Amino acid sequence: MQVRHVIVQHQALSTFLVPPAPSPDVLDPAGLTLTGAPDDAAWSLRHHANYLAAMRLAGGTAPEWRTRVADTMTRHVRKNAGRGKVSLTDKGAQSLRNGWNTELLLAMQLDSPELIQPANHWAPVQAYYAVQGVSLAWFRLSGANAGPTTHAAQRKEIGELFLKHRAIPYPFNMVSIAARPHEQVTVGGRAVSRTRGLQLAAPPTATDAAAYVYSALTATRHRFDEVERQQWLANNRDRRRRSPQEADHHDRDVGTITLVDYLYRLRLQANYADSEVFTSSGIGHDDPERFLRGLVDVVSRINEVFEHLIASRVGVRALDESLDLIRRAHSRQDRGAFHRAASWPDPFHERSRRAQ
């Protein structure tokens, strides 16, 4: 899929700094009647729910996404398999189970509508760790490599993978690579542009979904840069602002920003900063459920990408055996890794041999 233009509101911290609440009894941009004035947390939850919905729309419906993953990753899976099979280490298998169990716990909360709003306080933390666990298994494939040992190091490796690896399917190959001197966002290594005009409070459509993803990435980048700036100010109390060269250096330190970084930002916000955003009732009555459902869907799609990568090196049998170890602990096996297992690639023909 080629993305030539995206439309995005020019709002540096649009994910986290929200517009003033409207006056009572007006229509928001989505056409919903607002009774009273929603607070900033409610608007922020709406923005996050829309960002997550846009990530799903950009990737297509479930069948379209499954086809896209197969089309994008099949050649890479075969190429990797041609290098020979390696063993899934114990640490790698444990990372998989950690991620899968956390993902299942995240999805289970959709079964109880009355629990969704309070559960959303911890949902961003679960979403990030679900992805962190499964992706860490990919970086632990070599017995001599324990994988990255910090969140920053792991996110950096994911950034390099999503930026340079042609097997990563859209929209997860959309990354922010710079904010200075100009914003730079690429898809599969090709630059995409932005224009003004996006209304972040309006639910995304298939037409403008790329613009929301663009906005989520750039807002996350600006947030991380703001952290760098505040740390610099704390260490340089005799100065009021950074020089252009220092700001450029900090932008390079931020590195490549991916949608995993977006999940990490939500995790930090839920843990340490503005947790009331996630327990908000939102603008519309379904915003809390849209937010949680969006997290579940995005986590599933990112994990599916890493599962394909892992299967290309260790074979599908190792994945099946790791999943069997948690199977008896879950009565519902129609979601998470259980739901995806049937579509895992079998480059070494292990399943077909077992079936004979």
Backbone torsions as a table, in degrees:
resi	resn	phi	psi	omega
1	MET	NA	129.8	178.3
2	GLN	-99.2	132.2	177.8
3	VAL	-114.4	108.8	-175.0
4	ARG	-95.3	-36.1	-178.1
5	HIS	-140.7	139.5	172.1
6	VAL	-126.7	148.0	-179.1
7	ILE	-108.1	126.6	-176.4
8	VAL	-144.5	141.4	176.3
9	GLN	-67.8	137.5	179.4
10	HIS	-82.9	87.8	-175.3
11	GLN	-147.7	100.9	-167.5
12	ALA	-56.1	-42.1	-178.4
13	LEU	-113.4	44.9	-172.4
14	SER	-64.2	-24.2	178.0
15	THR	-70.4	-32.3	-167.5
16	PHE	-117.7	-28.2	176.4
17	LEU	-104.5	111.8	-169.6
18	VAL	-102.3	159.8	-178.4
19	PRO	-69.2	161.4	177.6
20	PRO	-58.3	145.8	179.0
21	ALA	-66.4	144.0	-179.7
22	PRO	-72.1	165.5	175.9
23	SER	-67.8	160.1	-176.1
24	PRO	-60.8	149.7	172.4
25	ASP	58.1	48.0	173.0
26	VAL	-123.3	174.5	177.8
27	LEU	-96.1	134.7	172.6
28	ASP	-81.8	173.4	-176.4
29	PRO	-60.8	-18.5	178.2
30	ALA	-86.7	-2.6	177.3
31	GLY	87.0	15.2	180.0
32	LEU	-93.4	134.9	177.2
33	THR	-72.8	128.2	-179.2
34	LEU	-103.0	123.9	176.6
35	THR	-99.3	107.1	-173.6
36	GLY	87.8	177.0	-175.7
37	ALA	-102.6	112.6	176.5
38	PRO	-63.7	149.3	179.4
39	ASP	-87.1	178.3	-177.3
40	ASP	-60.3	-36.8	-179.5
41	ALA	-61.4	-40.0	179.8
42	ALA	-63.8	-43.3	178.1
43	TRP	-64.9	-39.8	-179.3
44	SER	-64.2	-41.9	177.4
45	LEU	-60.7	-41.9	177.6
46	ARG	-58.7	-44.0	-179.7
47	HIS	-61.3	-45.0	179.9
48	HIS	-64.6	-42.1	177.9
49	ALA	-59.7	-38.8	179.4
50	ASN	-70.4	-40.0	176.5
51	TYR	-57.8	-47.8	-177.5
52	LEU	-66.0	-39.5	176.9
53	ALA	-62.6	-37.8	179.8
54	ALA	-65.6	-36.9	177.9
55	MET	-62.4	-38.7	177.5
56	ARG	-68.6	-45.1	-179.6
57	LEU	-61.7	-40.3	-179.7
58	ALA	-63.5	-33.9	179.5
59	GLY	-82.6	-11.7	179.1
60	GLY	92.9	173.8	175.7
61	THR	-62.3	170.8	-178.7
62	ALA	-56.6	-47.0	177.2
63	PRO	-64.2	-39.0	179.0
64	GLU	-64.5	-40.9	179.1
65	TRP	-63.9	-44.6	-179.9
66	ARG	-59.9	-41.0	177.7
67	THR	-65.4	-41.7	-180.0
68	ARG	-62.7	-43.8	179.2
69	VAL	-60.8	-45.9	-179.3
70	ALA	-62.8	-45.8	-177.8
71	ASP	-65.7	-39.7	-175.5
72	THR	-76.7	-35.3	-168.6
73	MET	-104.3	-12.4	-174.2
74	THR	-58.7	-47.6	-178.2
75	ARG	-61.7	-40.3	179.8
76	HIS	-66.6	-40.1	179.7
77	VAL	-60.1	-44.0	179.6
78	ARG	-65.2	-40.4	179.7
79	LYS	-64.2	-43.8	179.3
80	ASN	-64.0	-42.1	-179.3
81	ALA	-62.6	-31.1	179.0
82	GLY	-65.5	-17.1	177.9
83	ARG	-81.5	-6.8	-179.2
84	GLY	98.3	156.0	-176.2
85	LYS	-86.8	140.8	174.0
86	VAL	-115.8	167.3	-178.2
87	SER	-88.7	143.1	171.4
88	LEU	-79.6	117.1	-177.7
89	THR	-69.2	162.7	177.2
90	ASP	-60.0	-40.5	178.8
91	LYS	-65.3	-37.8	177.7
92	GLY	-64.6	-43.9	178.6
93	ALA	-63.5	-39.2	178.1
94	GLN	-65.3	-39.1	177.7
95	SER	-62.0	-41.5	176.8
96	LEU	-58.9	-48.8	-177.7
97	ARG	-65.6	-37.4	176.4
98	ASN	-59.5	-47.9	-179.7
99	GLY	-65.1	-44.5	-178.0
100	TRP	-64.7	-45.0	179.7
101	ASN	-63.4	-40.0	178.9
102	THR	-65.6	-40.4	177.7
103	GLU	-62.8	-41.9	179.0
104	LEU	-64.5	-39.6	177.2
105	LEU	-62.5	-40.5	176.9
106	LEU	-59.9	-46.6	-176.9
107	ALA	-70.0	-31.9	-177.9
108	MET	-59.9	-26.4	-176.7
109	GLN	-68.2	-18.2	176.0
110	LEU	-70.9	-15.6	-179.4
111	ASP	-75.0	-15.6	-176.4
112	SER	-125.3	90.2	-175.6
113	PRO	-54.0	-33.7	-177.7
114	GLU	-72.1	-14.0	-179.5
115	LEU	-99.4	-8.7	-172.6
116	ILE	-60.2	-47.6	-174.7
117	GLN	-62.9	-49.9	176.4
118	PRO	-68.5	-31.6	179.3
119	ALA	-66.3	-24.6	-179.7
120	ASN	-65.4	-17.1	175.7
121	HIS	-59.3	-42.2	-175.2
122	TRP	-100.3	-10.6	-176.3
123	ALA	-58.8	-41.7	178.3
124	PRO	-62.0	-34.4	178.2
125	VAL	-66.3	-45.8	178.8
126	GLN	-62.9	-40.3	-178.6
127	ALA	-61.1	-47.3	-179.3
128	TYR	-63.3	-46.3	-176.6
129	TYR	-70.3	-25.4	174.6
130	ALA	-63.8	-43.0	178.1
131	VAL	-73.8	-40.0	-179.0
132	GLN	-59.9	-40.4	-179.0
133	GLY	-66.6	-49.0	-177.0
134	VAL	-67.9	-41.8	-179.6
135	SER	-68.0	-33.1	178.5
136	LEU	-62.8	-33.1	177.6
137	ALA	-59.9	-35.6	177.8
138	TRP	-64.3	-40.4	-178.4
139	PHE	-79.2	-5.6	-179.8
140	ARG	-106.9	18.1	-174.2
141	LEU	-66.2	-31.7	179.0
142	SER	-85.4	133.0	-178.9
143	GLY	-61.4	-26.2	-179.4
144	ALA	-87.0	-2.7	-175.4
145	ASN	-118.3	112.3	179.0
146	ALA	-77.2	-4.8	-177.7
147	GLY	84.3	172.2	178.7
148	PRO	-60.1	144.2	-174.5
149	THR	-107.0	-1.2	176.1
150	THR	-132.2	159.5	177.0
151	HIS	-62.3	-40.7	-179.0
152	ALA	-61.7	-43.8	-179.2
153	ALA	-65.8	-39.9	-179.6
154	GLN	-68.5	-41.6	178.7
155	ARG	-65.4	-33.6	176.6
156	LYS	-64.6	-42.4	178.7
157	GLU	-66.0	-38.6	176.7
158	ILE	-64.0	-39.4	178.2
159	GLY	-59.9	-45.0	178.4
160	GLU	-63.7	-40.1	-180.0
161	LEU	-64.4	-48.7	-177.3
162	PHE	-70.5	-27.6	179.8
163	LEU	-76.1	-43.3	-168.4
164	LYS	-104.7	-18.5	-171.6
165	HIS	-87.3	120.6	-177.2
166	ARG	-71.8	-13.3	-178.1
167	ALA	-83.7	-6.2	-177.7
168	ILE	-79.0	121.4	-177.1
169	PRO	-77.7	153.1	175.9
170	TYR	-67.2	141.8	8.2
171	PRO	-94.3	9.1	-174.6
172	PHE	-77.4	-9.4	171.9
173	ASN	-89.5	7.1	171.9
174	MET	-87.9	120.5	-175.6
175	VAL	-137.6	153.4	173.0
176	SER	-97.3	124.4	-176.9
177	ILE	-109.8	-11.6	179.0
178	ALA	-167.9	155.5	171.8
179	ALA	-119.1	-15.7	-177.1
180	ARG	-129.7	142.2	-3.4
181	PRO	-73.3	-13.8	177.7
182	HIS	-137.8	152.5	175.0
183	GLU	-61.6	135.1	177.8
184	GLN	-131.6	116.7	176.4
185	VAL	-124.7	135.2	-179.1
186	THR	-124.5	156.1	172.1
187	VAL	-125.5	112.6	-177.8
188	GLY	59.6	31.4	179.4
189	GLY	88.2	-5.3	-179.7
190	ARG	-102.7	131.5	-177.4
191	ALA	-67.3	142.1	173.2
192	VAL	-119.8	152.3	-175.4
193	SER	-109.4	167.5	178.3
194	ARG	-131.6	153.1	169.3
195	THR	-132.0	167.8	-176.4
196	ARG	-82.1	162.9	168.8
197	GLY	128.5	-9.1	-176.6
198	LEU	-72.1	134.8	174.4
199	GLN	-101.0	102.1	-171.6
200	LEU	-64.7	-20.5	-179.0
201	ALA	-82.2	-13.3	179.4
202	ALA	-85.5	133.3	179.1
203	PRO	-56.1	140.3	-177.8
204	PRO	-72.5	160.1	173.3
205	THR	-121.0	171.2	178.3
206	ALA	-60.9	-28.5	-178.1
207	THR	-71.0	-41.1	-175.7
208	ASP	-108.6	11.9	-177.8
209	ALA	-58.7	-39.3	-179.3
210	ALA	-60.3	-33.2	-179.7
211	ALA	-65.9	-38.5	178.5
212	TYR	-67.4	-41.1	178.3
213	VAL	-62.6	-43.7	176.2
214	TYR	-55.3	-47.6	-178.2
215	SER	-63.7	-41.3	178.8
216	ALA	-61.0	-40.3	-179.7
217	LEU	-68.5	-47.8	-176.6
218	THR	-70.0	-35.7	176.9
219	ALA	-65.2	-37.8	176.9
220	THR	-64.7	-41.9	178.2
221	ARG	-61.0	-45.7	179.7
222	HIS	-63.3	-34.9	178.5
223	ARG	-64.6	-45.3	179.3
224	PHE	-65.9	-37.6	177.7
225	ASP	-64.6	-36.2	178.3
226	GLU	-63.9	-36.8	175.7
227	VAL	-62.0	-44.7	177.1
228	GLU	-59.6	-42.8	-178.4
229	ARG	-63.9	-44.3	-179.2
230	GLN	-65.1	-38.8	177.3
231	GLN	-64.7	-40.0	178.4
232	TRP	-63.1	-44.5	179.1
233	LEU	-61.2	-38.9	179.7
234	ALA	-65.3	-30.4	-179.7
235	ASN	-91.2	-7.5	-178.7
236	ASN	-134.5	66.3	-173.5
237	ARG	-67.6	-16.2	180.0
238	ASP	-85.8	0.5	-179.3
239	ARG	-124.8	151.2	-175.0
240	ARG	-97.9	-26.1	-178.7
241	ARG	-152.8	160.4	177.8
242	ARG	-77.4	153.5	171.0
243	SER	-74.7	160.2	175.9
244	PRO	-55.0	-37.9	179.9
245	GLN	-66.1	-40.5	178.7
246	GLU	-67.3	-39.8	177.8
247	ALA	-63.9	-40.4	177.3
248	ASP	-62.9	-40.6	179.4
249	HIS	-63.1	-42.7	178.7
250	HIS	-65.3	-36.7	177.7
251	ASP	-62.8	-40.4	176.5
252	ARG	-65.0	-35.8	178.0
253	ASP	-63.7	-34.1	177.9
254	VAL	-60.6	-36.5	175.3
255	GLY	76.9	-158.4	-179.5
256	THR	-80.4	130.7	-179.6
257	ILE	-106.4	126.6	179.4
258	THR	-117.7	178.0	177.1
259	LEU	-70.9	-17.1	171.1
260	VAL	-69.8	-36.2	174.8
261	ASP	-63.9	-35.9	175.8
262	TYR	-60.4	-45.0	177.5
263	LEU	-63.5	-37.9	178.5
264	TYR	-63.5	-40.5	178.2
265	ARG	-61.9	-40.9	177.2
266	LEU	-63.6	-39.0	179.6
267	ARG	-61.7	-44.3	178.2
268	LEU	-64.4	-40.1	-179.1
269	GLN	-64.3	-42.0	180.0
270	ALA	-69.2	-35.6	-176.7
271	ASN	-76.8	-42.5	-164.4
272	TYR	-125.6	-20.6	-168.3
273	ALA	-117.7	-87.1	-169.3
274	ASP	-113.1	61.3	-176.6
275	SER	-64.1	-21.6	-179.7
276	GLU	-65.1	-19.7	175.1
277	VAL	-58.2	-43.7	-171.3
278	PHE	-81.4	-21.2	175.7
279	THR	-95.4	6.3	177.4
280	SER	-69.0	156.2	175.9
281	SER	-83.8	-4.4	177.2
282	GLY	75.9	-168.5	179.2
283	ILE	-88.8	-47.4	175.2
284	GLY	-101.7	159.2	-174.4
285	HIS	-64.7	-21.3	-177.6
286	ASP	-98.4	4.5	-178.2
287	ASP	-59.8	-43.4	178.6
288	PRO	-59.7	-42.2	179.0
289	GLU	-68.7	-39.1	177.8
290	ARG	-61.1	-39.5	179.2
291	PHE	-63.7	-49.9	-178.7
292	LEU	-65.1	-44.2	179.7
293	ARG	-62.6	-36.8	177.0
294	GLY	-64.1	-42.5	176.5
295	LEU	-59.9	-46.6	-179.0
296	VAL	-58.5	-45.0	-176.8
297	ASP	-67.9	-45.5	-178.7
298	VAL	-64.6	-42.2	177.9
299	VAL	-60.3	-44.3	-179.4
300	SER	-60.0	-41.6	-176.9
301	ARG	-71.9	-40.4	177.2
302	ILE	-64.9	-43.2	-179.9
303	ASN	-64.0	-35.1	178.2
304	GLU	-62.7	-38.6	177.3
305	VAL	-60.0	-47.2	-178.8
306	PHE	-69.0	-34.1	177.8
307	GLU	-63.4	-38.3	175.9
308	HIS	-64.2	-42.3	178.4
309	LEU	-62.0	-44.9	-178.6
310	ILE	-63.9	-44.8	-179.9
311	ALA	-61.5	-29.4	-178.9
312	SER	-68.5	-17.2	-179.4
313	ARG	-110.6	-36.7	-175.0
314	VAL	-106.2	-11.1	-177.2
315	GLY	88.3	157.2	-175.5
316	VAL	-73.6	-25.0	-178.6
317	ARG	-61.9	-39.9	179.0
318	ALA	-63.2	-38.1	176.0
319	LEU	-66.2	-45.0	179.9
320	ASP	-59.0	-43.5	-178.0
321	GLU	-67.0	-37.7	176.9
322	SER	-66.0	-39.1	179.6
323	LEU	-68.5	-35.3	179.1
324	ASP	-60.5	-29.6	-178.2
325	LEU	-69.1	-20.5	178.0
326	ILE	-109.6	-2.0	-174.2
327	ARG	-61.3	-43.8	-174.5
328	ARG	-70.7	-12.7	179.9
329	ALA	-86.5	-4.3	-175.4
330	HIS	-128.3	119.2	-179.4
331	SER	-73.4	-32.6	178.4
332	ARG	-99.5	122.9	-176.7
333	GLN	-124.8	41.9	180.0
334	ASP	-116.7	22.4	-179.1
335	ARG	-150.8	173.5	179.6
336	GLY	59.2	-145.5	-178.0
337	ALA	-62.7	-30.9	177.0
338	PHE	-58.6	-41.4	-178.5
339	HIS	-71.2	-33.9	-176.1
340	ARG	-85.1	-19.0	-168.9
341	ALA	-56.5	-36.7	-177.0
342	ALA	-64.0	-24.1	-178.0
343	SER	-97.3	0.9	177.4
344	TRP	-62.6	140.8	180.0
345	PRO	-70.2	153.0	-179.1
346	ASP	-125.6	68.0	-172.0
347	PRO	-67.3	-21.1	-179.3
348	PHE	-103.9	11.0	175.2
349	HIS	57.3	37.6	-177.9
350	GLU	-74.5	-41.1	179.7
351	ARG	-67.6	-40.3	-179.4
352	SER	-65.5	-35.6	177.9
353	ARG	-68.8	-37.3	179.2
354	ARG	-67.3	-31.5	-177.5
355	ALA	-75.0	-16.8	-176.0
356	GLN	-80.0	NA	NA
